Amino acid sequence: MNLITTILTITSILSVVLITISFWLPQTNPDSEKLSPYECGFDPLGSARLPFSLRFFLVAILFLLFDLEIALLLPLPWGDQLLTPTETLFWATTILALLTLGLAYEWAQGGLEWAE
């Protein structure tokens, strides 16, 4: 067999085995909490006009902002193969410095404090 056929065979067998295990392995014991349509901690029968803390959304946005550094720095190992690896290092350092300054600013402003 050639390489492609071998890889396809192995991945197909592995997929079937994992799917079979995932159907037989878990123990399902549904209770009232699991069967309710909302599992986020809110009462689905209560008022929809309850105040919600915007601090949660601020922390979520900050997480997304600082999580982007992984997406920006992911091509870094391949960037070392360029003609000027020092330029790659410069831009990576610039991105990390900007993110570090942003984190320091948010920390100083109290944006990371959960309770006021």
OpenMM code with the backbone's topology and positions (N, CA, C; nanometers):
from openmm import Vec3, app, unit

residues = "MET ASN LEU ILE THR THR ILE LEU THR ILE THR SER ILE LEU SER VAL VAL LEU ILE THR ILE SER PHE TRP LEU PRO GLN THR ASN PRO ASP SER GLU LYS LEU SER PRO TYR GLU CYS GLY PHE ASP PRO LEU GLY SER ALA ARG LEU PRO PHE SER LEU ARG PHE PHE LEU VAL ALA ILE LEU PHE LEU LEU PHE ASP LEU GLU ILE ALA LEU LEU LEU PRO LEU PRO TRP GLY ASP GLN LEU LEU THR PRO THR GLU THR LEU PHE TRP ALA THR THR ILE LEU ALA LEU LEU THR LEU GLY LEU ALA TYR GLU TRP ALA GLN GLY GLY LEU GLU TRP ALA GLU".split()
positions = [
    Vec3(0.0838, -0.1181, 0.0000),
    Vec3(0.0000, 0.0000, 0.0000),
    Vec3(0.0882, 0.1244, 0.0000),
    Vec3(0.0348, 0.2248, -0.0627),
    Vec3(0.1121, 0.3487, -0.0610),
    Vec3(0.0818, 0.4283, 0.0661),
    Vec3(0.1484, 0.5365, 0.0838),
    Vec3(0.1410, 0.6138, 0.2070),
    Vec3(0.0021, 0.6724, 0.2298),
    Vec3(-0.0597, 0.7247, 0.1263),
    Vec3(-0.1911, 0.7881, 0.1417),
    Vec3(-0.2956, 0.6856, 0.1839),
    Vec3(-0.2932, 0.5686, 0.1226),
    Vec3(-0.3889, 0.4646, 0.1592),
    Vec3(-0.3674, 0.4195, 0.3035),
    Vec3(-0.2442, 0.4086, 0.3450),
    Vec3(-0.2142, 0.3698, 0.4827),
    Vec3(-0.2655, 0.4740, 0.5817),
    Vec3(-0.2417, 0.5993, 0.5540),
    Vec3(-0.2866, 0.7070, 0.6421),
    Vec3(-0.4389, 0.7102, 0.6484),
    Vec3(-0.5066, 0.6972, 0.5347),
    Vec3(-0.6527, 0.6963, 0.5333),
    Vec3(-0.7083, 0.5764, 0.6095),
    Vec3(-0.6452, 0.4626, 0.5971),
    Vec3(-0.6903, 0.3438, 0.6694),
    Vec3(-0.6747, 0.3617, 0.8202),
    Vec3(-0.5604, 0.4106, 0.8615),
    Vec3(-0.5357, 0.4303, 1.0048),
    Vec3(-0.6326, 0.5332, 1.0627),
    Vec3(-0.6526, 0.6446, 0.9936),
    Vec3(-0.7439, 0.7469, 1.0452),
    Vec3(-0.8877, 0.6980, 1.0467),
    Vec3(-0.9276, 0.6197, 0.9484),
    Vec3(-1.0635, 0.5661, 0.9470),
    Vec3(-1.0856, 0.4691, 1.0623),
    Vec3(-0.9895, 0.3791, 1.0833),
    Vec3(-1.0014, 0.2832, 1.1931),
    Vec3(-1.0016, 0.3555, 1.3276),
    Vec3(-0.9143, 0.4528, 1.3438),
    Vec3(-0.9078, 0.5286, 1.4678),
    Vec3(-1.0379, 0.6052, 1.4920),
    Vec3(-1.0952, 0.6629, 1.3878),
    Vec3(-1.2206, 0.7358, 1.4013),
    Vec3(-1.3343, 0.6436, 1.4430),
    Vec3(-1.3428, 0.5280, 1.3807),
    Vec3(-1.4493, 0.4326, 1.4157),
    Vec3(-1.4331, 0.3843, 1.5593),
    Vec3(-1.3103, 0.3558, 1.6009),
    Vec3(-1.2861, 0.3110, 1.7384),
    Vec3(-1.3250, 0.4198, 1.8380),
    Vec3(-1.2859, 0.5437, 1.8125),
    Vec3(-1.3177, 0.6532, 1.9050),
    Vec3(-1.4676, 0.6816, 1.9098),
    Vec3(-1.5360, 0.6739, 1.7954),
    Vec3(-1.6810, 0.6942, 1.7943),
    Vec3(-1.7504, 0.5835, 1.8724),
    Vec3(-1.7056, 0.4602, 1.8535),
    Vec3(-1.7650, 0.3486, 1.9267),
    Vec3(-1.7429, 0.3629, 2.0772),
    Vec3(-1.6230, 0.4013, 2.1170),
    Vec3(-1.5943, 0.4199, 2.2596),
    Vec3(-1.6784, 0.5332, 2.3167),
    Vec3(-1.6969, 0.6408, 2.2408),
    Vec3(-1.7732, 0.7547, 2.2925),
    Vec3(-1.9210, 0.7210, 2.3112),
    Vec3(-1.9730, 0.6227, 2.2391),
    Vec3(-2.1119, 0.5828, 2.2593),
    Vec3(-2.1276, 0.4862, 2.3763),
    Vec3(-2.0276, 0.4033, 2.4029),
    Vec3(-2.0399, 0.3024, 2.5065),
    Vec3(-1.9853, 0.3472, 2.6414),
    Vec3(-1.8909, 0.4373, 2.6444),
    Vec3(-1.8223, 0.4728, 2.7678),
    Vec3(-1.9027, 0.5630, 2.8624),
    Vec3(-1.9669, 0.6699, 2.8165),
    Vec3(-2.0276, 0.7626, 2.9134),
    Vec3(-2.1490, 0.7024, 2.9836),
    Vec3(-2.1651, 0.7413, 3.1085),
    Vec3(-2.2820, 0.7015, 3.1862),
    Vec3(-2.3762, 0.8199, 3.1908),
    Vec3(-2.4935, 0.8043, 3.1352),
    Vec3(-2.5891, 0.9145, 3.1317),
    Vec3(-2.6913, 0.8965, 3.2427),
    Vec3(-2.6877, 0.9875, 3.3354),
    Vec3(-2.7828, 0.9909, 3.4463),
    Vec3(-2.8503, 1.1272, 3.4460),
    Vec3(-2.9507, 1.1468, 3.3622),
    Vec3(-3.0128, 1.2791, 3.3550),
    Vec3(-3.0905, 1.3115, 3.4830),
    Vec3(-3.0760, 1.4352, 3.5272),
    Vec3(-3.1545, 1.4835, 3.6400),
    Vec3(-3.2250, 1.6113, 3.5964),
    Vec3(-3.2914, 1.6767, 3.6893),
    Vec3(-3.3712, 1.7942, 3.6521),
    Vec3(-3.2840, 1.9087, 3.6016),
    Vec3(-3.1629, 1.9215, 3.6564),
    Vec3(-3.0736, 2.0277, 3.6108),
    Vec3(-3.0264, 2.0033, 3.4676),
    Vec3(-2.9924, 1.8783, 3.4374),
    Vec3(-2.9442, 1.8457, 3.3032),
    Vec3(-3.0551, 1.8534, 3.1990),
    Vec3(-3.1765, 1.8242, 3.2405),
    Vec3(-3.2880, 1.8253, 3.1463),
    Vec3(-3.3472, 1.9639, 3.1253),
    Vec3(-3.3069, 2.0608, 3.2071),
    Vec3(-3.3590, 2.1961, 3.1884),
    Vec3(-3.2942, 2.2585, 3.0645),
    Vec3(-3.3677, 2.3477, 2.9958),
    Vec3(-3.3133, 2.4026, 2.8719),
    Vec3(-3.1962, 2.4984, 2.8931),
    Vec3(-3.1791, 2.5521, 3.0132),
    Vec3(-3.0710, 2.6455, 3.0400),
    Vec3(-2.9827, 2.5895, 3.1504),
    Vec3(-2.8531, 2.5815, 3.1241),
    Vec3(-2.7596, 2.5332, 3.2245),
    Vec3(-2.6588, 2.6412, 3.2619),
    Vec3(-2.6936, 2.7669, 3.2415),
    Vec3(-2.5970, 2.8741, 3.2616),
    Vec3(-2.6088, 2.9396, 3.3982),
    Vec3(-2.6976, 2.8924, 3.4844),
    Vec3(-2.7098, 2.9496, 3.6159),
    Vec3(-2.8207, 3.0511, 3.6292),
    Vec3(-2.8868, 3.0855, 3.5208),
    Vec3(-2.9972, 3.1794, 3.5261),
    Vec3(-3.1280, 3.1036, 3.5397),
    Vec3(-3.2219, 3.1625, 3.6053),
    Vec3(-3.3547, 3.1029, 3.6175),
    Vec3(-3.4319, 3.1318, 3.4891),
    Vec3(-3.4667, 3.0295, 3.4105),
    Vec3(-3.5339, 3.0551, 3.2832),
    Vec3(-3.6769, 3.1043, 3.2995),
    Vec3(-3.7344, 3.0877, 3.4181),
    Vec3(-3.8726, 3.1301, 3.4397),
    Vec3(-3.8804, 3.2664, 3.5070),
    Vec3(-3.7689, 3.3224, 3.5446),
    Vec3(-3.7670, 3.4512, 3.6121),
    Vec3(-3.7765, 3.5666, 3.5131),
    Vec3(-3.7609, 3.6865, 3.5654),
    Vec3(-3.7686, 3.8069, 3.4838),
    Vec3(-3.6462, 3.8182, 3.3928),
    Vec3(-3.6680, 3.8610, 3.2720),
    Vec3(-3.5584, 3.8789, 3.1773),
    Vec3(-3.4940, 4.0160, 3.1918),
    Vec3(-3.5477, 4.0994, 3.2792),
    Vec3(-3.4988, 4.2361, 3.2961),
    Vec3(-3.4095, 4.2539, 3.4174),
    Vec3(-3.3521, 4.1457, 3.4666),
    Vec3(-3.2630, 4.1561, 3.5810),
    Vec3(-3.1317, 4.2218, 3.5388),
    Vec3(-3.0743, 4.3052, 3.6239),
    Vec3(-2.9467, 4.3680, 3.5876),
    Vec3(-2.8356, 4.2631, 3.5816),
    Vec3(-2.7476, 4.2800, 3.4863),
    Vec3(-2.6371, 4.1879, 3.4674),
    Vec3(-2.5081, 4.2669, 3.4733),
    Vec3(-2.4113, 4.2155, 3.5431),
    Vec3(-2.2850, 4.2856, 3.5599),
    Vec3(-2.2089, 4.2927, 3.4276),
    Vec3(-2.1735, 4.4138, 3.3885),
    Vec3(-2.0953, 4.4322, 3.2663),
    Vec3(-1.9495, 4.3954, 3.2874),
    Vec3(-1.9088, 4.3747, 3.4110),
    Vec3(-1.7717, 4.3350, 3.4408),
    Vec3(-1.7400, 4.2004, 3.3753),
    Vec3(-1.8416, 4.1124, 3.3702),
    Vec3(-1.8228, 3.9827, 3.3051),
    Vec3(-1.7856, 4.0011, 3.1588),
    Vec3(-1.8574, 4.0896, 3.0895),
    Vec3(-1.8289, 4.1125, 2.9482),
    Vec3(-1.6934, 4.1798, 2.9291),
    Vec3(-1.6546, 4.2668, 3.0198),
    Vec3(-1.5243, 4.3320, 3.0109),
    Vec3(-1.4122, 4.2296, 3.0233),
    Vec3(-1.4246, 4.1390, 3.1186),
    Vec3(-1.3217, 4.0359, 3.1359),
    Vec3(-1.3182, 3.9442, 3.0142),
    Vec3(-1.4355, 3.9122, 2.9565),
    Vec3(-1.4387, 3.8266, 2.8374),
    Vec3(-1.3715, 3.8949, 2.7186),
    Vec3(-1.3952, 4.0240, 2.7018),
    Vec3(-1.3325, 4.0971, 2.5914),
    Vec3(-1.1818, 4.1061, 2.6123),
    Vec3(-1.1402, 4.1292, 2.7358),
    Vec3(-0.9961, 4.1335, 2.7644),
    Vec3(-0.9318, 3.9978, 2.7379),
    Vec3(-1.0017, 3.8907, 2.7723),
    Vec3(-0.9479, 3.7583, 2.7437),
    Vec3(-0.9300, 3.7394, 2.5939),
    Vec3(-1.0299, 3.7787, 2.5153),
    Vec3(-1.0184, 3.7647, 2.3699),
    Vec3(-0.9047, 3.8494, 2.3151),
    Vec3(-0.8889, 3.9691, 2.3686),
    Vec3(-0.7827, 4.0570, 2.3222),
    Vec3(-0.6449, 3.9963, 2.3481),
    Vec3(-0.6232, 3.9483, 2.4696),
    Vec3(-0.4921, 3.8934, 2.5025),
    Vec3(-0.4737, 3.7528, 2.4475),
    Vec3(-0.5824, 3.6866, 2.4117),
    Vec3(-0.5716, 3.5545, 2.3515),
    Vec3(-0.5288, 3.5646, 2.2054),
    Vec3(-0.5455, 3.6799, 2.1446),
    Vec3(-0.5049, 3.6979, 2.0052),
    Vec3(-0.3540, 3.6888, 1.9868),
    Vec3(-0.2791, 3.7051, 2.0947),
    Vec3(-0.1336, 3.6969, 2.0806),
    Vec3(-0.0914, 3.5595, 2.0308),
    Vec3(-0.1666, 3.4567, 2.0652),
    Vec3(-0.1332, 3.3232, 2.0164),
    Vec3(-0.1520, 3.3172, 1.8657),
    Vec3(-0.2611, 3.3745, 1.8171),
    Vec3(-0.2854, 3.3744, 1.6723),
    Vec3(-0.1821, 3.4586, 1.5989),
    Vec3(-0.1365, 3.5650, 1.6618),
    Vec3(-0.0375, 3.6506, 1.5969),
    Vec3(0.1029, 3.5910, 1.6028),
    Vec3(0.1316, 3.5152, 1.7071),
    Vec3(0.2657, 3.4596, 1.7232),
    Vec3(0.2773, 3.3168, 1.6715),
    Vec3(0.1682, 3.2586, 1.6264),
    Vec3(0.1720, 3.1213, 1.5779),
    Vec3(0.2667, 3.1013, 1.4593),
    Vec3(0.2724, 3.1931, 1.3614),
    Vec3(0.3655, 3.1715, 1.2497),
    Vec3(0.5119, 3.2005, 1.2832),
    Vec3(0.5423, 3.2310, 1.4080),
    Vec3(0.6786, 3.2682, 1.4452),
    Vec3(0.7823, 3.1609, 1.4137),
    Vec3(0.7592, 3.0316, 1.4415),
    Vec3(0.8633, 2.9330, 1.4068),
    Vec3(0.8925, 2.9260, 1.2570),
    Vec3(0.7914, 2.9472, 1.1742),
    Vec3(0.8149, 2.9458, 1.0303),
    Vec3(0.8815, 3.0754, 0.9843),
    Vec3(0.8639, 3.1816, 1.0616),
    Vec3(0.9270, 3.3077, 1.0268),
    Vec3(1.0775, 3.3060, 1.0449),
    Vec3(1.1273, 3.2126, 1.1210),
    Vec3(1.2726, 3.2011, 1.1377),
    Vec3(1.3415, 3.1563, 1.0100),
    Vec3(1.2679, 3.1025, 0.9173),
    Vec3(1.3258, 3.0553, 0.7921),
    Vec3(1.3386, 3.1670, 0.6877),
    Vec3(1.2932, 3.2874, 0.7214),
    Vec3(1.3018, 3.3999, 0.6287),
    Vec3(1.4461, 3.4462, 0.6135),
    Vec3(1.4655, 3.5363, 0.5193),
    Vec3(1.6010, 3.5872, 0.4952),
    Vec3(1.6513, 3.6704, 0.6119),
    Vec3(1.5598, 3.7405, 0.6795),
    Vec3(1.6009, 3.8226, 0.7934),
    Vec3(1.5238, 3.7789, 0.9181),
    Vec3(1.5743, 3.6803, 0.9920),
    Vec3(1.5059, 3.6369, 1.1139),
    Vec3(1.5034, 3.7449, 1.2222),
    Vec3(1.5941, 3.8411, 1.2149),
    Vec3(1.5924, 3.9481, 1.3147),
    Vec3(1.4680, 4.0356, 1.2985),
    Vec3(1.4203, 4.0497, 1.1746),
    Vec3(1.2973, 4.1263, 1.1536),
    Vec3(1.1776, 4.0532, 1.2145),
    Vec3(1.1768, 3.9219, 1.2020),
    Vec3(1.0706, 3.8417, 1.2632),
    Vec3(1.0747, 3.8569, 1.4151),
    Vec3(1.1929, 3.8508, 1.4723),
    Vec3(1.2079, 3.8675, 1.6163),
    Vec3(1.1646, 4.0070, 1.6595),
    Vec3(1.1963, 4.1085, 1.5789),
    Vec3(1.1559, 4.2454, 1.6106),
    Vec3(1.0048, 4.2583, 1.6163),
    Vec3(0.9339, 4.2052, 1.5150),
    Vec3(0.7881, 4.2180, 1.5126),
    Vec3(0.7224, 4.1363, 1.6222),
    Vec3(0.7751, 4.0195, 1.6531),
    Vec3(0.7208, 3.9396, 1.7627),
    Vec3(0.7394, 4.0113, 1.8958),
    Vec3(0.8561, 4.0713, 1.9151),
    Vec3(0.8823, 4.1457, 2.0376),
    Vec3(0.7918, 4.2682, 2.0470),
    Vec3(0.7665, 4.3342, 1.9341),
    Vec3(0.6773, 4.4500, 1.9320),
    Vec3(0.5355, 4.4108, 1.9724),
    Vec3(0.4867, 4.2994, 1.9190),
    Vec3(0.3522, 4.2530, 1.9536),
    Vec3(0.3439, 4.2205, 2.1025),
    Vec3(0.4421, 4.1490, 2.1536),
    Vec3(0.4418, 4.1150, 2.2959),
    Vec3(0.4539, 4.2383, 2.3847),
    Vec3(0.5326, 4.3363, 2.3417),
    Vec3(0.5471, 4.4596, 2.4205),
    Vec3(0.4156, 4.5364, 2.4250),
    Vec3(0.3464, 4.5465, 2.3102),
    Vec3(0.2166, 4.6152, 2.3087),
    Vec3(0.1140, 4.5447, 2.3965),
    Vec3(0.1123, 4.4126, 2.3907),
    Vec3(0.0188, 4.3389, 2.4754),
    Vec3(0.0538, 4.3518, 2.6233),
    Vec3(0.1820, 4.3551, 2.6546),
    Vec3(0.2237, 4.3720, 2.7933),
    Vec3(0.1878, 4.5119, 2.8438),
    Vec3(0.2053, 4.6123, 2.7606),
    Vec3(0.1657, 4.7481, 2.7997),
    Vec3(0.0144, 4.7579, 2.8190),
    Vec3(-0.0619, 4.6924, 2.7323),
    Vec3(-0.2072, 4.6915, 2.7479),
    Vec3(-0.2500, 4.6222, 2.8753),
    Vec3(-0.1848, 4.5111, 2.9067),
    Vec3(-0.2161, 4.4396, 3.0311),
    Vec3(-0.1812, 4.5245, 3.1528),
    Vec3(-0.0658, 4.5905, 3.1494),
    Vec3(-0.0257, 4.6766, 3.2613),
    Vec3(-0.1235, 4.7923, 3.2782),
    Vec3(-0.1697, 4.8489, 3.1679),
    Vec3(-0.2665, 4.9591, 3.1756),
    Vec3(-0.3984, 4.9122, 3.2365),
    Vec3(-0.4498, 4.7987, 3.1907),
    Vec3(-0.5746, 4.7465, 3.2451),
    Vec3(-0.5603, 4.7115, 3.3923),
    Vec3(-0.4466, 4.6584, 3.4296),
    Vec3(-0.4216, 4.6243, 3.5691),
    Vec3(-0.4188, 4.7509, 3.6554),
    Vec3(-0.3515, 4.8550, 3.6046),
    Vec3(-0.3420, 4.9800, 3.6798),
    Vec3(-0.4780, 5.0494, 3.6915),
    Vec3(-0.5623, 5.0371, 3.5896),
    Vec3(-0.6941, 5.1007, 3.5915),
    Vec3(-0.7960, 5.0202, 3.6716),
    Vec3(-0.7606, 4.8992, 3.7114),
    Vec3(-0.8514, 4.8166, 3.7888),
    Vec3(-0.9487, 4.7384, 3.7028),
    Vec3(-0.9173, 4.7213, 3.5760),
    Vec3(-1.0064, 4.6504, 3.4857),
    Vec3(-1.0099, 4.5014, 3.5094),
    Vec3(-0.9130, 4.4496, 3.5817),
    Vec3(-0.9085, 4.3069, 3.6071),
    Vec3(-0.9666, 4.2702, 3.7431),
    Vec3(-1.0099, 4.3707, 3.8195),
    Vec3(-1.0718, 4.3451, 3.9489),
    Vec3(-1.2158, 4.2997, 3.9277),
    Vec3(-1.2504, 4.1855, 3.9835),
    Vec3(-1.3869, 4.1354, 3.9629),
    Vec3(-1.4863, 4.2095, 4.0510),
    Vec3(-1.4548, 4.2286, 4.1765),
    Vec3(-1.5446, 4.2995, 4.2697),
    Vec3(-1.5008, 4.4445, 4.2794),
    Vec3(-1.6003, 4.5305, 4.2916),
    Vec3(-1.5690, 4.6733, 4.3000),
    Vec3(-1.5589, 4.7177, 4.4443),
] * unit.nanometer
topology = app.Topology()
chain = topology.addChain("A")
for resn in residues:
    res = topology.addResidue(resn, chain)
    for name in ("N", "CA", "C"):
        topology.addAtom(name, app.Element.getBySymbol(name[0]), res)
